[in-house]
Protein backbone atom coordinates (compact mmCIF):
# COMPACT_ATOMS: atom_id res chain seq x y z
CA UNK A 1 0.00 0.00 0.00
CA UNK A 2 2.87 2.34 -0.23
CA UNK A 3 1.77 4.54 2.42
CA UNK A 4 -0.96 2.08 2.77
CA UNK A 5 -3.72 3.53 0.84
CA UNK A 6 -4.96 0.48 2.48
CA UNK A 7 -7.70 -0.44 0.22
CA UNK A 8 -9.10 3.01 0.21
CA UNK A 9 -8.55 4.43 3.57
CA UNK A 10 -11.97 3.85 4.90
CA UNK A 11 -14.50 1.17 5.12
CA UNK A 12 -17.09 2.67 2.94
CA UNK A 13 -14.99 3.82 0.12
CA UNK A 14 -16.40 2.10 -2.91
CA UNK A 15 -14.86 -1.11 -1.87
CA UNK A 16 -15.30 -2.64 -5.27
CA UNK A 17 -13.00 -0.09 -6.80
CA UNK A 18 -9.45 -1.16 -6.11
CA UNK A 19 -7.35 -1.79 -3.10
CA UNK A 20 -5.35 1.02 -1.92
CA UNK A 21 -4.56 -0.39 1.23
CA UNK A 22 -5.32 1.33 5.49
CA UNK A 23 -9.87 3.81 8.22
CA UNK A 24 -11.96 3.17 7.01
CA UNK A 25 -14.51 3.10 4.26
CA UNK A 26 -16.39 5.67 2.29
CA UNK A 27 -16.18 6.85 -1.26
CA UNK A 28 -12.56 7.69 -1.86
CA UNK A 29 -12.37 9.24 -5.31
CA UNK A 30 -8.91 7.77 -5.85
CA UNK A 31 -10.10 4.28 -5.08
CA UNK A 32 -9.31 2.75 -8.35
CA UNK A 33 -5.73 3.83 -8.40
CA UNK A 34 -4.18 3.27 -5.00
CA UNK A 35 -2.81 0.57 -2.88
CA UNK A 36 -2.61 2.09 0.58
CA UNK A 37 -4.24 1.56 3.93
CA UNK A 38 -7.56 2.00 5.63
CA UNK A 39 -6.80 3.76 8.81
CA UNK A 40 -3.63 4.77 10.62
CA UNK A 41 -0.44 6.93 10.39
CA UNK A 42 1.87 8.89 12.66
CA UNK A 43 3.05 12.42 12.11
CA UNK A 44 4.28 15.28 14.17
CA UNK A 45 3.50 16.59 17.62
CA UNK A 46 0.34 16.25 19.64
CA UNK A 47 -0.22 12.70 18.48
CA UNK A 48 -1.81 10.55 21.14
CA UNK A 49 -3.02 7.02 21.52
CA UNK A 50 -6.62 6.22 20.70
CA UNK A 51 -8.96 7.91 23.20
CA UNK A 52 -11.13 4.83 23.00
CA UNK A 53 -8.44 2.29 23.90
CA UNK A 54 -9.01 2.24 27.64
CA UNK A 55 -12.68 3.10 27.36
CA UNK A 56 -13.35 0.05 25.19
CA UNK A 57 -12.14 -2.25 27.93
CA UNK A 58 -13.72 -0.35 30.77
CA UNK A 59 -17.18 0.38 29.43
CA UNK A 60 -19.60 -2.50 29.72
CA UNK A 61 -20.68 -4.04 26.44
CA UNK A 62 -18.04 -2.38 24.30
CA UNK A 63 -15.81 -4.75 22.34
CA UNK A 64 -12.20 -4.73 23.44
CA UNK A 65 -9.95 -3.67 20.58
CA UNK A 66 -6.22 -4.30 20.77
CA UNK A 67 -4.11 -3.63 17.70
CA UNK A 68 -0.84 -5.53 17.17
CA UNK A 69 2.42 -3.83 18.14
CA UNK A 70 3.35 -3.03 14.55
CA UNK A 71 0.15 -1.04 13.91
CA UNK A 72 -0.67 2.29 15.55
CA UNK A 73 -3.61 4.66 15.21
CA UNK A 74 -2.68 8.08 16.59
CA UNK A 75 -5.27 10.77 17.33
CA UNK A 76 -4.00 14.35 17.43
CA UNK A 77 -6.03 16.94 19.37
CA UNK A 78 -8.93 14.53 19.46
CA UNK A 79 -10.82 16.34 22.24
CA UNK A 80 -12.87 19.53 22.25
CA UNK A 81 -13.66 19.99 25.94
CA UNK A 82 -17.35 19.49 25.23
CA UNK A 83 -18.60 16.23 26.78
CA UNK A 84 -21.03 15.36 23.99
CA UNK A 85 -18.65 16.15 21.16
CA UNK A 86 -15.86 14.26 22.89
CA UNK A 87 -18.14 11.21 23.16
CA UNK A 88 -18.77 11.45 19.42
CA UNK A 89 -15.03 11.63 18.73
CA UNK A 90 -14.29 8.75 21.09
CA UNK A 91 -16.70 6.49 19.21
CA UNK A 92 -15.34 7.71 15.88
CA UNK A 93 -11.84 6.69 16.98
CA UNK A 94 -13.17 3.37 18.28
CA UNK A 95 -14.81 2.76 14.91
CA UNK A 96 -11.49 3.37 13.14
CA UNK A 97 -9.66 1.02 15.49
CA UNK A 98 -12.40 -1.61 15.12
CA UNK A 99 -12.19 -1.48 11.34
CA UNK A 100 -8.44 -1.90 11.37
CA UNK A 101 -8.74 -4.73 13.85
CA UNK A 102 -11.19 -6.54 11.56
CA UNK A 103 -8.88 -6.10 8.57
CA UNK A 104 -5.81 -7.26 10.46
CA UNK A 105 -7.59 -10.35 11.76
CA UNK A 106 -9.32 -10.96 8.45
CA UNK A 107 -12.71 -11.18 10.12
CA UNK A 108 -15.75 -9.66 8.38
CA UNK A 109 -17.82 -10.67 11.40
CA UNK A 110 -15.65 -8.85 13.94
CA UNK A 111 -17.99 -7.53 16.67
CA UNK A 112 -16.55 -4.02 16.48
CA UNK A 113 -18.02 -3.51 13.02
CA UNK A 114 -21.68 -3.96 13.94
CA UNK A 115 -21.06 -2.15 17.21
CA UNK A 116 -19.71 1.06 15.68
CA UNK A 117 -21.35 0.99 12.23
CA UNK A 118 -24.94 0.87 11.07
CA UNK A 119 -26.99 0.91 7.87
CA UNK A 120 -25.09 1.32 4.59
CA UNK A 121 -21.86 2.19 6.37
CA UNK A 122 -21.93 -1.25 8.01
CA UNK A 123 -22.36 -3.14 4.75
CA UNK A 124 -19.60 -1.02 3.21
CA UNK A 125 -17.29 -1.77 6.14
CA UNK A 126 -17.85 -5.51 5.79
CA UNK A 127 -17.16 -5.28 2.06
CA UNK A 128 -14.04 -3.28 2.82
CA UNK A 129 -12.66 -5.98 5.07
CA UNK A 130 -13.57 -8.65 2.52
CA UNK A 131 -11.71 -6.70 -0.18
CA UNK A 132 -8.54 -6.97 1.89
CA UNK A 133 -9.08 -10.69 2.27
CA UNK A 134 -9.70 -11.14 -1.45
CA UNK A 135 -6.47 -9.28 -2.19
CA UNK A 136 -4.59 -11.34 0.41
CA UNK A 137 -3.43 -8.08 1.96
CA UNK A 138 -3.01 -6.59 5.42
CA UNK A 139 -1.00 -3.57 6.55
CA UNK A 140 1.57 -2.32 9.01
CA UNK A 141 2.80 1.03 10.32
CA UNK A 142 1.16 4.09 11.83
CA UNK A 143 -1.61 6.46 10.80
CA UNK A 144 -2.27 9.86 12.27
CA UNK A 145 -5.82 11.26 12.53
CA UNK A 146 -6.07 14.98 13.03
CA UNK A 147 -8.05 18.23 12.61
CA UNK A 148 -11.40 16.77 13.74
CA UNK A 149 -14.47 19.01 13.51
CA UNK A 150 -17.71 17.93 15.15
CA UNK A 151 -21.10 19.42 14.26
CA UNK A 152 -24.13 18.43 16.28
CA UNK A 153 -27.58 18.19 14.73
CA UNK A 154 -29.97 17.69 17.60
CA UNK A 155 -29.18 15.32 20.47
CA UNK A 156 -28.73 12.12 18.53
CA UNK A 157 -27.10 13.05 15.22
CA UNK A 158 -23.68 14.44 14.48
CA UNK A 159 -21.20 14.87 11.66
CA UNK A 160 -17.44 14.54 12.02
CA UNK A 161 -14.93 15.75 9.45
CA UNK A 162 -11.28 14.83 9.97
CA UNK A 163 -8.01 14.12 8.18
CA UNK A 164 -5.58 11.24 8.16
CA UNK A 165 -1.92 10.98 7.21
CA UNK A 166 -1.01 7.50 5.95
CA UNK A 167 2.59 8.31 4.98
CA UNK A 168 3.92 5.88 7.57
CA UNK A 169 1.60 2.99 6.77
CA UNK A 170 2.35 0.20 4.29
CA UNK A 171 0.66 -2.74 2.63
CA UNK A 172 1.63 -6.18 3.85
CA UNK A 173 1.08 -9.53 2.18
CA UNK A 174 -1.10 -11.59 4.49
CA UNK A 175 0.60 -14.90 3.71
CA UNK A 176 4.25 -13.99 3.22
CA UNK A 177 4.38 -11.05 5.61
CA UNK A 178 6.28 -9.05 2.98
CA UNK A 179 5.84 -5.27 3.39
CA UNK A 180 5.54 -3.08 0.28
CA UNK A 181 7.43 0.18 0.79
CA UNK A 182 7.77 1.07 -2.87
CA UNK A 183 7.03 4.67 -3.83
CA UNK A 184 3.50 5.74 -4.71
CA UNK A 185 2.00 8.57 -6.72
CA UNK A 186 -0.99 8.65 -4.40
CA UNK A 187 -1.34 11.33 -1.73
CA UNK A 188 -1.00 10.03 1.85
CA UNK A 189 -3.56 12.59 3.05
CA UNK A 190 -7.24 11.73 3.24
CA UNK A 191 -10.24 13.84 4.20
CA UNK A 192 -13.16 12.04 5.87
CA UNK A 193 -16.73 13.25 6.19
CA UNK A 194 -18.89 11.06 8.42
CA UNK A 195 -22.40 11.01 9.84
CA UNK A 196 -23.08 9.41 13.23
CA UNK A 197 -26.29 8.49 15.02
CA UNK A 198 -26.62 7.71 18.70
CA UNK A 199 -28.33 4.39 19.36
CA UNK A 200 -30.45 3.42 22.36
CA UNK A 201 -27.34 2.17 24.17
CA UNK A 202 -25.64 5.52 23.90
CA UNK A 203 -23.15 4.47 21.20
CA UNK A 204 -22.44 6.92 18.39
CA UNK A 205 -22.59 4.67 15.33
CA UNK A 206 -21.32 5.74 11.91
CA UNK A 207 -24.15 5.53 9.38
CA UNK A 208 -22.41 7.18 6.43
CA UNK A 209 -18.78 7.77 5.51
CA UNK A 210 -17.18 9.50 2.55
CA UNK A 211 -13.45 10.00 1.98
CA UNK A 212 -11.38 12.03 -0.45
CA UNK A 213 -7.72 11.30 -0.95
CA UNK A 214 -5.41 14.22 -1.63
CA UNK A 215 -7.83 16.89 -0.46
CA UNK A 216 -5.94 20.15 0.06
CA UNK A 217 -7.70 20.63 3.40
CA UNK A 218 -5.52 17.89 4.87
CA UNK A 219 -2.27 18.42 3.01
CA UNK A 220 -2.00 22.16 3.57
C-alpha positions, 0 to 999 in steps of 0.5 A: 500500500505504499503509504498504505492507501490500504484499500481506500482508507476507509471502510465505505470507500467504494470497496469494489474499486481497487485496493489502496490499502489502510480507516476506514470506508467511504467513497474515496475518489482515488479508489481505483488507483491506490494501494494504501491503507484503511486507517492509521499513520503517525506524524508530528507533535500532539499525536496521542493514543486512541482515546477509546483504547481504555474506554473500550475495555472499561465500558460495559458491552463495548468490544475490546480492541487491541491492535498488534504492536506493529500497527498504531492509530494516533489521534492528534487533538482529538478532544474539544472539551465538550462532553457530547462532542468528545463522546462522538469523537471517542466512538469515531476513533473506536470505529477506526480502530475496530475497522483496522482490527477486523482487517488485520484479523481478516474477520468480516464478522468482527464484533466491532463492526456492527457495534460502531457501524450501522446501515449502509456504512456497516455493509460497506465496512464488511465489504471493505474488510472482505476486499482486503481478504480477497487481495490477500493483503493486510498492513503495518505502520502508523496512521495519524488522525487529526483536525477533527471538527464535530457538528451536532444536529440535535441530540442524537445526530452528528457529523465529524470531518477529519483528516488522516496521514497515511505516509507511515503505513504500508501494505503487507502480504497476508501470507508472506508477511512481505511489506511493500514500501515502494514509492507511490504517486498517491497522496498520503492525506485523506479527508473524511466526512462522516455522519453518526447516530446515537443508538439506544445504548448511547453508542455513536454509530457511523451511518455514512462515511465518505473519503477524499484522498489528496484533499488540500484541506488535509495536506496544507 
